[in-house]
Amino acid sequence: MKVFNLSASKGKKVNIYLIIGAVMTSLVFLIAIIGIFWTPYSTTAMSARERFAAPSWSHLFGTDNFGRDIFSRVMKAVGTSALISVLVVAISAAVGIVLGAITGYFGGIVDSVVMRVIDAINGFPSILLALVIISIFGKGRQNVVLALGIAFTPSFVRIVRGEFIRLRDADYIVRARLMGVTKPRILFVHILPNIFSTFWVSVTIGLNNAILAESGLSYLGIGVQAPDATLGSMLSDAQGYMSSSPWYVLAPGLTIVWIVLGMAMLSEGIGKFKK
């Protein structure tokens, strides 16, 4: 993909992917934050008279089979998905940084043992591994975060490890060792800041995958439980009404597409800084 030159006369290049991705994801997180404190209607209030109401000024996305306002539930669902995805990536990235730094810099027996464990975890698809963990610890928001955090950790470990292997013998690191700089300082002050261009791309991709994984678990009925609204559970509830009330499916479905597309463009834009 190209970075479009929108001002050729001045020689300036505009990272259009970063701009569009940032706008799309910012809108998502803005809706998520607003949804924490305010929604047009209660997300649990039911109304038999307003069941399957079509989109209107009163109900922008229509209502569901219980007469609940879909727009309000999407706002809450986006907040739930955003919170879970941020927690999942924070946990997996933190563990990935520590393990990746240690294994990539020192190597040896520690590297062999950790990477064999990582390979074992990678042997299971993320969703399948999450299903196993949730079946052991039970359903609920905290267990979803735990399960996905464990499932996503290997990818961060591998990325960080690869970057530390690449940089551990760089000239400035060799000079730092000769000057007696402590190993923790070399790891987290001299090397870590220099992998952020790659690392942040992985973070945006991880957020994207975490939202999709959480939606998948909720769609299967083993993710976040009612009465909390999630995009996956809304899709699951709406699948029986696709022909009679298509807005019921389109609202959460298109929201997921919007989030995924926005995060994909954001990661593409961040990746341009490496080039």
Backbone torsions as a table, in degrees:
resi	resn	phi	psi	omega
1	MET	NA	151.3	-177.4
2	LYS	-104.7	151.9	168.9
3	VAL	-89.4	114.0	-171.9
4	PHE	-66.7	135.0	176.9
5	ASN	-91.1	98.0	-176.3
6	LEU	-90.9	-4.8	-179.9
7	SER	-142.6	69.6	-173.4
8	ALA	-63.2	-34.3	-177.0
9	SER	-64.4	-32.3	-179.6
10	LYS	-97.4	-3.9	178.2
11	GLY	72.4	20.8	-178.6
12	LYS	-96.6	138.3	177.4
13	LYS	-111.4	131.1	-179.2
14	VAL	-103.4	126.0	178.3
15	ASN	-80.1	86.8	-172.9
16	ILE	-66.2	-32.0	179.6
17	TYR	-65.8	-42.0	179.2
18	LEU	-64.6	-41.4	-177.7
19	ILE	-65.9	-51.3	-178.7
20	ILE	-64.3	-44.4	179.2
21	GLY	-61.1	-41.6	179.8
22	ALA	-65.7	-40.3	179.2
23	VAL	-64.8	-45.4	-177.7
24	MET	-65.3	-45.8	-179.1
25	THR	-71.7	-34.3	177.4
26	SER	-63.0	-40.2	177.8
27	LEU	-62.3	-40.9	178.9
28	VAL	-61.5	-48.6	-178.0
29	PHE	-70.5	-29.4	175.1
30	LEU	-65.3	-44.8	177.2
31	ILE	-62.4	-39.7	179.5
32	ALA	-62.2	-43.5	-179.3
33	ILE	-67.7	-44.2	178.8
34	ILE	-61.4	-41.6	-178.2
35	GLY	-62.7	-23.0	177.3
36	ILE	-66.2	-37.0	-172.8
37	PHE	-104.3	-24.4	-175.0
38	TRP	-154.8	139.1	169.0
39	THR	-137.5	151.6	-178.0
40	PRO	-57.0	-36.4	179.1
41	TYR	-134.4	162.9	173.0
42	SER	-64.8	138.6	-178.5
43	THR	-78.2	-9.2	-179.1
44	THR	-114.2	-8.7	-178.4
45	ALA	-70.0	127.9	-178.5
46	MET	-108.0	152.4	179.2
47	SER	-147.0	111.6	-179.0
48	ALA	-63.9	-31.1	-178.0
49	ARG	-72.1	-24.9	-174.4
50	GLU	-107.3	19.6	178.2
51	ARG	-62.2	132.8	176.6
52	PHE	57.8	35.6	175.0
53	ALA	-69.8	135.2	-179.8
54	ALA	-70.6	159.5	178.4
55	PRO	-55.0	137.0	-179.0
56	SER	-155.9	-178.6	177.4
57	TRP	-66.0	-29.3	178.6
58	SER	-73.7	-40.1	179.5
59	HIS	-131.7	97.1	-171.1
60	LEU	-57.3	-38.8	-179.9
61	PHE	-106.1	12.5	-177.9
62	GLY	80.4	-168.9	178.8
63	THR	-126.2	164.5	-176.4
64	ASP	-98.4	-165.6	-176.2
65	ASN	-70.4	-10.9	175.7
66	PHE	-108.3	6.5	-179.5
67	GLY	79.3	14.3	179.5
68	ARG	-83.5	144.9	-179.0
69	ASP	-70.1	119.0	-175.2
70	ILE	-70.1	-37.5	179.7
71	PHE	-60.5	-43.0	178.2
72	SER	-63.2	-40.4	-179.7
73	ARG	-70.0	-34.3	175.7
74	VAL	-65.1	-40.7	178.2
75	MET	-58.7	-46.7	178.4
76	LYS	-65.6	-40.3	-178.0
77	ALA	-65.1	-40.2	177.6
78	VAL	-62.5	-41.7	177.3
79	GLY	-62.1	-42.2	178.7
80	THR	-63.5	-48.0	-179.7
81	SER	-63.6	-41.5	-179.9
82	ALA	-64.3	-44.5	-179.9
83	LEU	-62.4	-46.9	-179.2
84	ILE	-63.4	-43.9	-178.4
85	SER	-64.5	-39.9	178.4
86	VAL	-65.0	-43.5	179.1
87	LEU	-64.8	-41.7	179.8
88	VAL	-61.4	-48.9	-178.3
89	VAL	-68.3	-36.7	178.2
90	ALA	-61.4	-44.0	180.0
91	ILE	-67.1	-51.1	-176.5
92	SER	-67.1	-36.2	179.3
93	ALA	-69.6	-40.7	179.5
94	ALA	-63.0	-47.2	177.7
95	VAL	-65.1	-39.8	-179.8
96	GLY	-63.5	-38.9	178.9
97	ILE	-64.0	-47.8	-177.6
98	VAL	-64.3	-52.7	-178.1
99	LEU	-67.0	-41.3	-179.9
100	GLY	-65.0	-39.6	179.0
101	ALA	-64.8	-45.7	-178.0
102	ILE	-65.9	-48.6	-177.7
103	THR	-69.1	-39.3	-178.2
104	GLY	-71.1	-34.8	-176.9
105	TYR	-84.6	-45.1	-174.0
106	PHE	-90.9	-34.3	-178.5
107	GLY	64.6	-147.6	175.0
108	GLY	71.2	-151.5	-174.4
109	ILE	-66.1	-36.3	179.3
110	VAL	-62.5	-43.3	178.4
111	ASP	-61.2	-44.4	-178.6
112	SER	-62.9	-45.6	-178.0
113	VAL	-65.9	-48.7	-177.7
114	VAL	-62.4	-43.0	-177.2
115	MET	-70.4	-28.6	175.3
116	ARG	-68.2	-37.7	176.3
117	VAL	-65.4	-42.6	178.5
118	ILE	-62.0	-41.4	178.0
119	ASP	-62.9	-38.2	179.2
120	ALA	-65.1	-42.1	178.3
121	ILE	-66.0	-39.5	-179.6
122	ASN	-67.7	-17.0	178.7
123	GLY	-67.5	-16.0	178.2
124	PHE	-106.6	135.7	170.6
125	PRO	-57.9	146.9	-174.6
126	SER	-55.4	-45.9	-178.5
127	ILE	-63.9	-42.6	-179.7
128	LEU	-63.6	-42.6	177.9
129	LEU	-63.1	-41.8	177.7
130	ALA	-62.7	-39.3	177.6
131	LEU	-60.7	-42.8	179.8
132	VAL	-63.5	-45.9	-178.1
133	ILE	-64.4	-43.6	-179.9
134	ILE	-66.3	-36.1	177.9
135	SER	-65.4	-26.1	179.1
136	ILE	-82.5	-47.1	-173.6
137	PHE	-95.0	-14.0	179.1
138	GLY	99.6	168.5	-178.3
139	LYS	-78.3	169.0	177.0
140	GLY	128.6	160.4	-175.4
141	ARG	-60.7	-45.9	-177.7
142	GLN	-62.8	-40.3	-179.0
143	ASN	-72.2	-30.2	173.9
144	VAL	-64.0	-45.0	178.2
145	VAL	-61.3	-45.2	179.4
146	LEU	-61.2	-47.7	-176.9
147	ALA	-63.2	-47.6	-178.6
148	LEU	-71.5	-32.8	176.4
149	GLY	-60.8	-43.0	177.3
150	ILE	-67.0	-42.4	-176.9
151	ALA	-66.0	-32.4	-176.0
152	PHE	-90.7	-11.6	-176.6
153	THR	-60.6	-44.0	-176.8
154	PRO	-54.2	-38.6	-178.3
155	SER	-64.6	-39.5	178.7
156	PHE	-70.0	-38.7	178.3
157	VAL	-59.9	-46.2	-177.9
158	ARG	-64.2	-42.4	-179.2
159	ILE	-65.9	-48.3	-179.5
160	VAL	-65.2	-43.0	178.8
161	ARG	-57.9	-46.3	-179.9
162	GLY	-60.8	-40.1	179.2
163	GLU	-68.6	-38.2	178.5
164	PHE	-69.0	-36.9	175.4
165	ILE	-62.6	-39.3	-179.3
166	ARG	-66.7	-35.2	-172.8
167	LEU	-99.8	-12.6	-171.7
168	ARG	-65.5	-23.3	179.0
169	ASP	-109.3	17.0	175.7
170	ALA	-65.2	155.0	-174.7
171	ASP	-57.1	-43.4	-176.0
172	TYR	-69.9	-26.3	176.3
173	ILE	-75.9	-40.0	176.7
174	VAL	-61.5	-42.6	178.4
175	ARG	-64.4	-39.1	178.7
176	ALA	-62.7	-40.2	178.1
177	ARG	-64.8	-42.0	-179.7
178	LEU	-65.0	-29.1	178.9
179	MET	-81.8	-2.7	177.2
180	GLY	85.2	18.6	177.8
181	VAL	-65.1	137.1	-177.5
182	THR	-66.0	152.5	-177.4
183	LYS	-62.5	-44.2	177.3
184	PRO	-58.0	-37.3	179.1
185	ARG	-68.5	-39.4	176.7
186	ILE	-61.3	-43.9	-176.8
187	LEU	-64.5	-51.1	-167.3
188	PHE	-104.4	-7.5	177.5
189	VAL	-111.6	-39.8	-175.8
190	HIS	-92.6	-37.9	-176.0
191	ILE	-96.4	-48.9	-172.8
192	LEU	-52.9	-46.3	179.8
193	PRO	-60.5	-23.6	-176.5
194	ASN	-86.1	-0.3	176.8
195	ILE	-108.4	3.3	-173.3
196	PHE	-65.5	-30.4	-179.6
197	SER	-62.0	-39.7	175.4
198	THR	-76.3	-39.2	-174.3
199	PHE	-64.6	-40.9	-176.5
200	TRP	-70.3	-29.6	172.7
201	VAL	-63.0	-41.9	178.7
202	SER	-65.0	-35.1	178.9
203	VAL	-65.1	-45.7	-179.4
204	THR	-65.5	-39.9	176.4
205	ILE	-65.0	-39.3	178.5
206	GLY	-63.2	-40.4	177.0
207	LEU	-61.7	-42.7	178.5
208	ASN	-60.1	-50.4	-178.8
209	ASN	-65.5	-34.4	179.9
210	ALA	-66.4	-40.1	177.7
211	ILE	-63.9	-43.6	178.9
212	LEU	-64.7	-41.2	-179.2
213	ALA	-66.8	-42.5	178.7
214	GLU	-63.7	-40.9	178.6
215	SER	-64.1	-38.6	178.7
216	GLY	-65.1	-43.3	178.7
217	LEU	-64.6	-42.0	179.3
218	SER	-67.4	-35.8	176.7
219	TYR	-61.3	-37.3	179.2
220	LEU	-78.4	-8.2	177.5
221	GLY	87.6	12.0	-178.9
222	ILE	-118.0	10.4	178.5
223	GLY	-94.3	-135.0	176.9
224	VAL	-65.2	134.3	-173.3
225	GLN	-97.6	156.3	175.9
226	ALA	-59.6	149.1	11.8
227	PRO	-87.5	2.9	178.2
228	ASP	-63.0	136.4	179.5
229	ALA	-89.3	133.7	173.1
230	THR	-133.8	154.6	-178.1
231	LEU	-63.6	-39.3	179.7
232	GLY	-65.2	-44.7	-179.9
233	SER	-68.2	-33.4	176.3
234	MET	-65.0	-40.3	176.4
235	LEU	-63.0	-41.3	179.4
236	SER	-63.3	-42.8	179.8
237	ASP	-66.8	-31.1	-172.7
238	ALA	-87.4	-12.6	-171.3
239	GLN	-63.1	-24.5	179.0
240	GLY	-81.7	-3.5	-176.6
241	TYR	-123.3	24.9	-175.6
242	MET	-61.9	-38.9	-176.9
243	SER	-82.3	-36.9	-176.7
244	SER	-85.1	-33.0	-178.3
245	SER	-137.3	72.3	-174.8
246	PRO	-61.7	-27.5	179.3
247	TRP	-62.9	-26.5	179.9
248	TYR	-62.9	-37.9	179.1
249	VAL	-84.4	-40.0	-173.9
250	LEU	-64.6	-37.0	-176.0
251	ALA	-59.9	-58.5	177.9
252	PRO	-69.0	-34.0	-178.7
253	GLY	-64.6	-48.6	179.7
254	LEU	-68.9	-28.7	175.7
255	THR	-64.5	-42.9	177.0
256	ILE	-62.3	-43.5	178.8
257	VAL	-61.0	-43.1	179.3
258	TRP	-59.9	-47.2	-179.0
259	ILE	-62.8	-47.3	-178.0
260	VAL	-62.8	-44.8	179.9
261	LEU	-64.1	-43.6	179.8
262	GLY	-62.5	-45.0	179.5
263	MET	-67.4	-35.4	178.6
264	ALA	-65.0	-42.7	179.2
265	MET	-69.1	-35.2	178.0
266	LEU	-64.9	-44.0	178.8
267	SER	-65.2	-37.5	176.5
268	GLU	-62.8	-42.6	179.7
269	GLY	-65.8	-42.1	178.3
270	ILE	-63.9	-36.8	179.2
271	GLY	-62.7	-23.7	180.0
272	LYS	-65.3	-25.1	-179.1
273	PHE	-68.1	-17.9	-180.0
274	LYS	-79.5	-15.6	-172.2
275	LYS	-100.1	NA	NA
